[in-house]
Amino acid sequence: MSAIRLGLYDHPAFREHDAGPGHPERPARLDAARRGIREAGLEPRVEILTPPPAGREELRAVHTAGHIDRVAATEGRTHRFDPDTQAGPRSYAAALLAAGSVVDAVDRVLAGSLDRAFCAVRPPGHHAEADRAMGFCLFNNVAVGAARALAAGALRVAVVDFDVHHGNGTQDIFYDDPRVLYVSTHAHPFYPGTGGLDEVGEGSGQGYTVNLPLPGTMGDAEYARIYRELVEPVLLAFDPGLLLVSAGFDPHRDDPLAGMAVTERGFAAIAQCCLDGASGSANGRAVFVLEGGYDLDGIAESTAAVMRVLLGETVEAGLDAAPRIDRLIGLFRQHHGQYWPSLAP
């Protein structure tokens, strides 16, 4: 097998996004991700790419004109959208480049010049709704990428979100669209309060939103089992032409904003299950996009672990069977099995 062509997107402007004094979503997060890649000796194996800014028409595929205008109006000044979400003088430029990273990655992966990509971007995106900035997010980077893939001819696009917070924006944007599968594992109840088991999509999109809400303290073994037994079979049945992953490292055991217990081994297992689930029409083609994660060492170690998987290294997780979630998995199977027969108990 030939070497996997993996793109890594980064830009100095991402560090100029100002989320506010003392904010956990800080520029050092990206420096930590790059440190992890460098210290793991992986940088020579990736193509480091400079993204173009997303165009207005690309943003309009998922956002209202009014929302784009409101974010654009922050250029050169500081504006707070809500208590958690601020744009500084250069945040609009960073947000355009963050979304543009995903658009460019999708284009290159679908064209075959890259096999996979990791977009180390900020501001993050999965909380941004069509007409609202929230949860540290200005534009929904993954949603913009999914819409781009559909416009480029992909018949089905899967989005998997392993951030500890539910991606309400991504879910809402594609809630009635059967071409986009949205699968999320997240702490529940937790910010932003969405992502309940009963949220499955509506209209022709019913069943194509797969929420797997989790209690706290879930660790490597629990996450690996959920992804192997539930997420991977759903992905295989959906058979996307492209996989997009909202890669939030805040389920890490040392993260200050959450109460999960995942380590780099768990994130590697998650990434492997995602790629295995995209082994059909997508042929392993995937774009991973950074979302949350606020412990710097956790980000460094977890990013390196995921990058190894994206480069095709085999994961030997060696994790236990996690019997404490037997009942939870049974509940998930019963609920989602009505839409996904491969999950039926």
N, C-alpha and C positions, 0 to 999 in steps of 0.2 A: 504494500500500500504506500502510495506517495505521501510525502509530508503534508500535513494539514496546513492550509494557508489561513492564518488567524490574524485578523486586523485588530489593532488597539487604538481607540479614538481618545484623544486628549487635546486640551487647548489651554493656554495660559489664561484666557478670559474666564474659564470656569472658576478660577480662584479669585476673580474680581467680583463675583456675585456676592453681595453683602446681605446676609440674612438677618443681621442685627447683632449688637454686642452680646457676647456670651452665648450665642445661639449654638446648639449642638450640630447643626448642619453647616459646618465650617470648612474653609479651604483645606485645612490639614487632612481632611478625609481623603482627598484625591492624592495628596502626597503620600499618605499611608498606603493606598492601593498601589501606587507606582513603586513604593519601597518594597512591598511584598513581592511584586513581580520581579524586581531587580535582584533582591536578595535570594530569590529562588532560582536565579540564573535563567529566567525565561525570556528576558527582553530580546536577546539575539534571535529567538525563534518566532517573533511576531513582527508584523509590519505596523509601525507606528504611523498613524494617519492624522492629518489635520482636517477637521470637518469644515464644510461650507455652512453658512447659515441657512436655516429653513426659509423657504419662500412663503409669502402670504397664502398662496393657493394651497400649499402643503398643509399649513396650519388650518386653513378653512375646511379641510376635509373632516376635521373633528371638532373645531372650535368655532364659536360664533364670531362674527365680525366685531361685535361690541367688546367681547372679551379680548381679542387681539389688540384692539385699539386701547383698551384700558391698560394692558401690560406695556404697550409701546409708549404710552403717555408717561411712564415712569422714567424714561431715558433721561439721564442727567440730574435726577433728583431721587429722594428717598420717599417711598410710599408703603404704608402698611395696609395689606388687604384684610387681615384678621390678626388676632393676637399672636398667632404662630407664624404668619407668612408675610415677609417683607421683601420688597424689591429695592435695591440700592441704585445709584446712578448708572452702573454698568450691568445691572442684572438682566435687562432686556436683551442686550447683545449676547450675554452668556446663555440665556434661554433659547435664543434663536440657534445658537451653535449646538446646544444640547439636543434639540429636536433635529437639527440638521445632521448631527452625527448618526442618529438612527436612520434617517432617510438615506444617507449616503451608504451606510452599512447594508441596508436592505437592498439598495440598487446593486451594490457590488456582489453581494451573496447570490442574489437572483441571477445576475449576469454571469456568475461563475468565476469572477476574478478573485473572490475570497470564498472560503468554505464556511467560515464562522467569524464572528466579531464580538468584541467586548467594548462597550461604550462607557468609559469612565467619565461621567458627566455630572454636572450640577448647574442649576438646580435640578432636583429629581422631578418626577412627573406623575406618578400613578394616582395621586389624589386630585389632580386638576380635572375639573369637570368641563363640559363644553363651554360653559359661560361663567366659570368661577375658578379663581386661584385659591388654593387652600392646602393645609398640611405640608408646608414648606415648598409647594409645587406651583409653578407658573403655567407652563404648557405641559400637556400629557405626552411625553416623549415616545413612549411605547405605542400609544394609540395613534400618534402621527405616523409611526413606522408601519403599523398594521394597515392603516388606510393606504399608505404608499404601496405596500405589497399587493393589496387588492387591485389598486389602479394599474399596477404593472402586470396583472394577469394571474396572480395567484388565486386559485379557486377557494382555498381554505387556509386560514391563518390561525395558529394557536398561540395564545398568550398564557404563560404560566407565571404566577406571582408568588414568590416565597418570602417577601417582606413580612415582618411580624404584624404590620398594619394592613388592613384590607384596602385594596386598590379601588375605592369607590368610583373614582373618575373613569377608569378603564372599563369597569363593569357597566356603568351607566351609559357610556358612549356606544357600546355594542350590545346593549341588553336585548334588543329585538332583532339582531343580525345573526342568522345561522351560519354565516361565512366565517365568523370569528368565535372561536372557543375561548372562554376565559375560565381558567382554573386557579383558585387561590387557596393557599394555606395561610392562616393568620390567627393570632390570639383573639379570643372572643369571650366575653364582651371586652372591647378595647376600642381606642380611637380608630376610625371615626364613627363607630357604632353600627356600621353596615356589615354585610357579609354573612348574614344568617343562613342557616341550612335551607330555609324555604325560599331564598332568593335564587331562582333558577333560570331567569330570563322570562320574556313575555312574547306573545304573538308567535311568529315563525322562529324566534330565537329561544323559545322555551326549551330548556334542557341543555342549552349551550353555555350557561353559566354554572360552574361547578364550584360551590363554596365548601370548604372543609374547615370549619371553625374549630379551633383547638383550645383546650385549657392551658394554663401556664405550666412551666417546668418541663415541657416536652424537649427531649434531647436528641442526640444523633440516632439512636436506635428507633425511636418513635417516628421521627421524620423520615428516615430511610424506609421504614416499613410502609408508611402512608404513601410515599412516592412510588415505591415498587408495586404495591398491591392495588392502589387506586389511581394515582395520576398517570402512570405509564400505560395501563390498559385503556384509559379514556383517550389518551393521545393516539394510541395505535388505532383505536376504532374510528376516531375522527380523521386520521390520516392527513395532517396538514401538509401544504406545500412549503411552509416556512414556519419555524418556531421562533417566537420572541419570548424572552424571559425578563421579568422585572426582578432583578437580583438585589434584594435588600438583605444586608447582613446584620440587621438588628435582632434576629432570633439568636444571635451569639450569646453564649453564657455570661460574658462580661459586659454586655451592652447596658448602658445606664438608663435606657428608656423603656425596657421591656423585661419580661421575666421568663424567657425561654432558656434552654441550656445546650444549644447546638455549638459544636466546635467545627474547625476546618474539615475534619473527617466527614461530618454530617453534611456540610455544604457540598463537598465533593460527591457524596452519594446522591444528593438531590440533583446536581447537575448531570450526573451519569444517567439517572432515571429519565430526566427530561430528554436527553439526547437519544436514549434508547427508544423512547416513545415517538421520536421524530425520525425513525429509521425507515419509514416507508417512502411516500412521495417526496418528502423533504430530503431524504438521503442524508440526514444529519445536519442539514443546513440550519444555522441558528444565529440569532443576534441576542446577546445578553446585555442588559442595560442597568447600570447602577441606580439603585433607589436609596433606601436608608442604610443604617449601620453607623454607629456613633462611638464605638470603642476603637481607637486607632490601631492597636495591635491586632484586634479581632478582624478589622478590615484588611490589614496587610496579609495576615495568615489565610483568611478565607478567600480573598481575591486570588492569591497564588494557587490555592487548592483548586478553585474553579478553573483557572487558566490551564492548569495541568490537564484537567479533564477535557477542556476544549481542544487542547493540542493532541488528544488521543491517548493519553496515558491511562493505563488500567487502574481502576480503583479497587483496592482490597480493603473493604470497610471493616470486616471482622467485628460486626456489631451483633449484640444479642437480639433475641426475638421480641423483646418489648411486649410481654403478655398483658401488661396493664392497660393496653389500648384495645384489647380484643372486642370489648363491648362498643367502643367508639367506632371501630372499623365496621362492625356489624351494622351500626346505625347508619353510617355513610353508605354502605352497600344497599341497605334497604331503601334509603331515600333516593339515591341517584341511580339505582339499578332499573328504575322504571324508564329512564331515558337511555341508559347505557347497559345493555343486556350482559356485557362482559363483567359487570360489577354485581349483578343480581346474586343474592345469597342462595 
